[in-house]
């Protein structure tokens, strides 16, 4: 069983408001390749060429093909114990917010509900022109690029290089971080802004800061508690301790 400090145990028991930030690390444990993956054909393209407005405007078919390729990978994987632990944790606190930099939708699939997807969701689509969600089923084998009813081209509902993060998501995430009494940073390098500032904002607001990551990050020395290892192994143990404290 995971060894935790008495202070952390007390915070688990008493915290009313909890926020969690997740990054690519938790999804990598499910087999989701990192954004700049090493998959065959796509090695010769820079991510910025495919995940940008300029890339889409110059070659929408290529960008669309790349995203369909990535979707097929995501559709072949499942949430791991780390995802499920966070979904269970949500039920154990009065106020729980999950903030994710991932676009794979695995948190929702695992049962988490109060989620802010900072970079969008790769499994959803919207119109490039009017921004309206596009919910029609798309045949990946058709080779045709779908169009919105307004005539605009359909694109993945993700944030591309040079684009602003969704206002509701970023505002909600910062608000959750600022009010948190307990904040978890899970599977993230703590380098990509603006998400990287959220644990610090939480800490400055008085939150107990816990890091779970495979290797040390700039956040490690700031955190009240840092666990080096797989989130799929560490988070379920934290949940079991939390449950014992709630019962006790």
C-alpha positions in Angstrom: 0.0 0.0 0.0 1.1 3.5 -0.8 2.7 5.3 2.1 1.4 8.8 2.6 2.0 11.5 5.2 -0.4 12.2 8.0 -0.9 15.7 6.6 -2.0 14.3 3.2 -4.3 11.8 4.9 -5.9 14.6 6.9 -6.4 16.7 3.7 -8.0 13.8 1.9 -10.4 13.5 4.8 -11.3 17.1 5.1 -11.0 18.7 1.6 -14.3 20.0 0.3 -13.0 21.4 -3.0 -10.7 19.3 -5.2 -9.2 19.9 -8.7 -7.2 17.6 -10.8 -5.1 18.5 -13.9 -4.2 15.6 -16.2 -1.8 15.5 -19.2 -0.5 13.1 -21.8 1.1 10.7 -19.2 -2.2 9.3 -18.0 -3.4 8.5 -21.6 0.0 7.1 -22.5 -0.7 4.3 -20.0 -3.7 3.4 -22.1 -1.6 3.2 -25.3 -2.4 6.6 -26.7 0.7 7.9 -28.6 2.0 11.3 -27.7 0.9 14.2 -29.9 4.1 14.1 -31.9 4.0 10.3 -32.3 6.4 8.2 -34.3 3.8 6.5 -36.6 5.1 5.6 -40.0 3.8 7.9 -42.7 3.3 10.8 -40.3 7.0 11.0 -39.3 7.8 13.3 -42.2 5.2 15.9 -41.1 5.7 18.4 -38.3 2.7 18.5 -35.9 2.5 22.3 -36.6 1.8 21.6 -40.2 -1.1 19.3 -39.5 -2.6 20.9 -36.3 -2.9 24.5 -37.5 -5.3 26.7 -39.4 -2.7 27.3 -42.1 -2.2 23.5 -42.5 -5.9 22.9 -42.8 -6.5 25.7 -45.3 -3.6 24.6 -47.5 -4.4 20.8 -47.4 -7.6 20.0 -45.6 -7.7 16.4 -46.9 -4.3 15.6 -45.5 -5.2 17.1 -42.1 -8.5 15.3 -42.1 -6.7 12.0 -42.9 -4.3 12.5 -40.0 -7.0 13.1 -37.5 -9.0 10.1 -38.7 -5.8 8.1 -38.3 -5.4 9.4 -34.7 -9.1 8.7 -34.0 -8.8 5.1 -35.1 -5.9 4.7 -32.5 -8.0 6.3 -29.8 -11.0 4.2 -30.6 -8.9 1.1 -30.1 -7.8 1.8 -26.6 -9.7 2.0 -23.2 -9.4 4.0 -20.0 -6.9 2.6 -17.6 -7.0 2.3 -13.7 -5.9 5.9 -13.4 -8.9 7.2 -15.3 -11.2 5.0 -13.4 -9.7 6.1 -10.1 -10.4 9.7 -10.9 -13.9 8.9 -11.8 -14.4 7.2 -8.5 -12.7 10.1 -6.7 -15.2 12.5 -8.1 -18.0 10.7 -6.2 -16.1 11.0 -2.9 -15.9 14.8 -2.8 -18.6 17.5 -2.6 -16.8 19.7 -5.1 -14.6 18.0 -7.7 -13.3 19.3 -11.0 -11.2 17.5 -13.6 -9.1 19.6 -15.9 -7.4 17.8 -18.8 -5.0 18.8 -21.6 -5.9 15.5 -23.4 -8.3 15.3 -26.3 -9.0 11.6 -26.3 -12.2 11.6 -24.3 -11.0 8.7 -22.1 -12.0 10.6 -18.9 -15.6 10.8 -19.9 -15.5 7.2 -21.1 -14.3 6.1 -17.6 -17.2 7.9 -15.9 -15.9 11.3 -15.0 -18.5 14.0 -15.4 -17.3 17.5 -14.3 -14.6 17.9 -17.0 -13.0 20.9 -18.6 -11.2 19.8 -21.9 -8.7 22.6 -22.4 -7.7 21.5 -25.9 -11.0 20.2 -27.1 -12.0 16.6 -28.0 -10.6 14.8 -31.0 -13.7 12.6 -31.3 -15.9 15.7 -31.9 -16.3 17.9 -35.0 -17.3 21.4 -35.7 -17.6 23.7 -38.7 -14.5 25.7 -39.6 -16.6 28.7 -40.7 -19.5 29.0 -38.3 -18.2 26.9 -35.4 -21.4 24.9 -35.1 -21.0 21.3 -33.8 -21.2 18.7 -36.6 -22.8 15.5 -35.3 -23.4 13.6 -38.5 -21.6 10.3 -38.7 -18.6 10.4 -41.0 -17.4 7.5 -43.1 -13.6 7.4 -42.8 -13.4 5.3 -46.0 -15.3 7.7 -48.2 -12.4 9.9 -48.9 -14.7 12.9 -49.0 -14.3 15.9 -46.7 -17.6 16.6 -45.0 -19.2 20.1 -45.2 -21.4 21.9 -42.7 -24.9 22.9 -43.8 -23.6 26.4 -44.1 -21.1 25.2 -46.7 -18.0 25.5 -44.5 -15.6 22.6 -44.1 -15.9 20.4 -41.0 -12.8 20.2 -38.8 -11.9 18.3 -35.6 -13.1 20.1 -32.5 -9.6 20.6 -31.0 -7.4 23.6 -30.4 -4.8 24.1 -33.0 -1.5 25.9 -32.8 -2.2 29.7 -32.7 -5.8 29.3 -31.5 -7.3 30.4 -28.3 -8.4 27.9 -25.7 -12.2 27.5 -25.2 -13.2 30.5 -23.0 -15.6 28.5 -20.8 -13.1 25.7 -20.3 -10.1 27.9 -19.4 -12.1 30.2 -17.1 -13.8 27.3 -15.4 -10.4 25.6 -14.9 -8.7 28.6 -13.4 -11.7 29.2 -11.1 -11.6 25.6 -9.9 -7.8 25.8 -9.3 -8.2 29.0 -7.3 -10.8 27.6 -4.9 -9.2 24.1 -4.5 -8.2 22.9 -1.1 -6.5 19.9 -2.7 -5.0 19.9 -6.2 -3.6 16.9 -8.1 -1.2 17.3 -11.1 -1.2 13.9 -12.9 0.8 12.8 -15.9 1.9 16.3 -17.0 5.3 17.8 -17.6 4.1 21.1 -15.9 5.7 23.0 -18.8 2.8 23.8 -21.2 1.0 27.0 -20.4 -1.5 28.1 -19.4 -2.2 24.7 -17.7 1.2 24.7 -16.1 0.3 27.7 -14.0 -2.8 26.1 -12.5 -1.1 24.0 -9.8 0.9 27.1 -8.8 -2.3 29.2 -8.5 -3.9 26.5 -6.4 -0.8 26.3 -4.2 -0.7 30.1 -3.8 -4.4 29.9 -2.8 -3.7 27.5 0.0 -4.3 24.2 -1.7 -2.4 21.0 -0.8 -0.5 20.2 -4.0 0.0 16.5 -5.0 2.0 15.5 -8.1 1.8 12.0 -9.7 4.2 11.6 -12.6 6.7 9.1 -14.1 9.6 11.6 -13.6 10.4 14.8 -11.8 9.1 18.1 -13.2 9.5 21.7 -12.4 6.5 21.2 -10.0 8.2 18.5 -8.0 10.0 20.8 -5.6 6.9 22.9 -5.1 4.5 20.1 -4.5 3.6 19.2 -0.9 3.7 15.5 -2.0 5.2 14.0 -5.1 4.7 10.4 -6.2 7.0 9.1 -9.0 5.4 6.3 -10.9 2.4 5.3 -13.1 -0.8 7.1 -12.3 -2.7 3.8 -13.0 -0.9 2.3 -10.0 -0.7 5.3 -7.7 -4.2 6.8 -8.1 -6.2 3.7 -7.2 -4.2 3.4 -4.0 -4.9 7.0 -3.1 -8.6 6.3 -3.7 -8.5 3.3 -1.4 -6.9 5.4 1.3 -9.5 8.2 0.7 -12.3 5.7 1.0 -10.9 4.4 4.3 -10.6 7.9 5.6 -14.2 8.8 4.6 -15.5 5.7 6.3 -13.4 6.3 9.3 
